[in-house]
Amino acid sequence: MAVSLFDQFASPTFLGIPLLALSLTLPWLLFPSPSERWINNRLVTLQAWFINRFTQHILTPVNVAGHKWALMLTSLMIFFLTLNLLGLLPYTFTPTTQLSLNLGLAFPLWLATVLTGLRNDPTAALAHLLPEGTPGPLIPVLIIIETISLIIRPLALGVRLTANLTAGHLLMQLTSTAALKLLSLSLTVSLTTMVLLAMLTLLEIAVAMIQAYVFVLLLSLYLQENV
């Protein structure tokens, strides 16, 4: 019986219980908590430096009113980054390859930015649907187009993250399978394929980090339009 390549993206279960919830909880246990001492160890200091630099970078173009989202955006970045990187380890599962999970996170966060804009300044929020100086006959068409582009934003957030991680994992599995099959046929070709697999692994690590950053960056841009 042939095993589908997409079986690696199926949510694992144990005694009939989905392990997706456990995989979502595990990353938070991997980060050390700062102590009450004056001087922390190197790992906690490096972690605090990364969080401060990222928060400063992501919130620089956002107004002061949007700085209330600092904890949410930073936590989301660390969450996605950890899940994406842990999914590259053997015998692990990547929850962010599930479109349902990504859309379940993208849609409420996007909707929160839209509702924030409608609450703070409804006129400015609705003005994004119609550019200034639009000819009269084009007004209904542009409103429909801008509304569709606004609604499609959370779908683009979820699909982008899912597609990039799924494609990378599939390519790595195909390359590793080819390296094992070629091992008995040609050692030179198999070793070359293994080198390619190592390069793909490094590329996938970069993709996992970039996709986590892009998700949070786009969300901050949506927030910037509504505060």
N, C-alpha and C positions, 0 to 999 in steps of 0.2 A: 504493500500500500504506500503510495507516494505521499510524502508529507508536504503540505503547502508551505511556501516561504513566508506566508502571512501568519502562520501559527505562532510565531514568536511574539506577535503583537496581541495575542489573545490574553485577556485578563486571567491570571492564574488563580486557582482555587485550592483550598485545603479543607477536606471534609465537607465539601459543598459550600464553604464560606469564601467569598471573594477576598483576595488579598490586596485589592487596590487601596482600601482604606489604610491598611498597615503600611503600604509603601508610601502613602502620602504623609503618614505620621513620622516615619523613621528619620527623614532628613533633619528634623528639628532636634533630634537627640544627638546629632553628630557635631554640633557647634558648642564650644565651651562657653560657659556663662562667666562674665566678668566677676571677679571677687571684690570684696570690700577693702582689699589692701591698696596701698598707695601706688605700688608698682606691680603690674601684671606680668605674666610670662610673655615670651615672644609671640606665641600663637595668638593669644588674646589681643595683644597689641597690634599685630598685623591684621587681624579680623576687624578691629575697631577702625584702623586706618583705612581699610578698603571700604567699609560701610560709610564712613564720613566723606571720603572722596567721591564715592558714587552718588550719595545723596546730594552733595554740593553740585556735582555735574548735572544730574538729571533735573534739579529744581532751579538751576540758574535762569533759564528763559521763562519760568513760570512766575506769575505774580505772587505777591505775599499771601494773598488769600488762598492760593493753591498749595502753600507749604504745609497745610494741615494733612495733606496726603503723603507726607514724607515717610511716615512709618509704613503705610500701606505699600507704596512703590518699592521701598527698599526691601521689605519682607518678601514681596512678590518676586523681586529679582533674585534674592538668595534662594527662594523656594524653587523657582524654575531652574536656576543654575545647578543646584544640587541634584534635582531629579534627572536632569539631562545627562549630567556627568556620571551619576551612579548607574544609569541605564547602560553605559558602555562596559561595565564590568561583567565577567562571565556569570551565568546562572542568576541574572537579575532581570528585572522587569522595568520598562520605562513607561510610567503612567502618561507622560506627555505625548505619547504616540496615539493616544485615544482621542478622537475628535470630540467625543461627548464631554470629556473632562476639560479640554481647552475651550470649547464653546461655553461650557458651564462657568468658566472663570472669566472669559472675555465679555460675554453679554452683560452680566450684572455690573461689571466695572465700567464698561462703555456707557451703559444706561445711567449709571451714577453721575458720570461727567455731563451727560446731556441734561439730566434733571437739575444738576447744579447750575448750569447755564440758564435754564428756564426759570429757576427760582431767583437767581441774582439779577439777571437782566434779560427778561423775555424778549424785548425788542431786538437787542443785539444778537441773541441766539437765533431768532427767526430770520434775522437779516442775512445770515449765511446761506439761506436757501435761495436768495435772489440777489445776484450781483448788481451793483449800482450802475445805472445807465443802460439797463437792458431794454431793448425795444418792446413795445406793447405786445405784438403778436407772439413773441418768444417767451413771454412771462410764464404761461402755463407749462410749456415744455421744459423750461429750465427748472421750475419748481419741482416737477416730477423727477427730473434727472438728479437734482441735488438731494432730494429726499431718498431716492434709491441709493445714491452714493453714501448717504449718511447711515442708512440702515444696514448696508453691506459691510460696514467697518468691523463689527465684531466677528462676522463670518470670515473676513480676510485675516483677522488676528488669529483665530483658531486654526484655519486651514493652512496658513503659512507655517505655523509652528509644527503642526502635524505632518505636513508634506515634507518638510526639510528633514525632520528626524526620521520619518519612515523611509525616505529614499536613501539616507545615509546608512541606516541599519540593514536595509536590503542589499545594498552594494557591498557592505562588509561581509554579510553572510554568503553572498555569491562568490566573493573572492576567496574567503576561507574554505568554502566547499571545493572550489577549483584547486586550491593549493593541496588539499588532502587527496583529491583524486589523482592529481598529477605526480604525487610523491612516488607512486609505484611505477609510473611510466617514464618520467624524466626528472631527475633530481635537480638539474639546472633550472628547468622551467618552473619547477615547484618552488625553489628558493627565490627565484625572481618574483613569483606571485606572492610569496610571503613578505618580501620587501615592499611590494605594492600594498599589501594589506597593512603593514606598519605605517606607511605613509597615509593610507586612508583613515587609519585610526587617529592619527594626529590631526588630520583634516576634520574628522567628525568631532573631535574634542573642541576644535575652534568653532565649528558650526553650532555645537551645543551651547557654547558660551555666547556666541553672537546672537542666536535666536532668542535666548533669554533676555539679552539686552535690548534687542529690537522690539520685543513684545512690550517691555516696560517703557521704552522710549516713545513708541507710538501712542501708548496710553497717556503718557505725560503731554504729548502734543495735543491729543484730544482734550485733555484737561486745560491746557493753555488757551484753547479757543473758547472755553466756557467760564473762565474766571477773570 
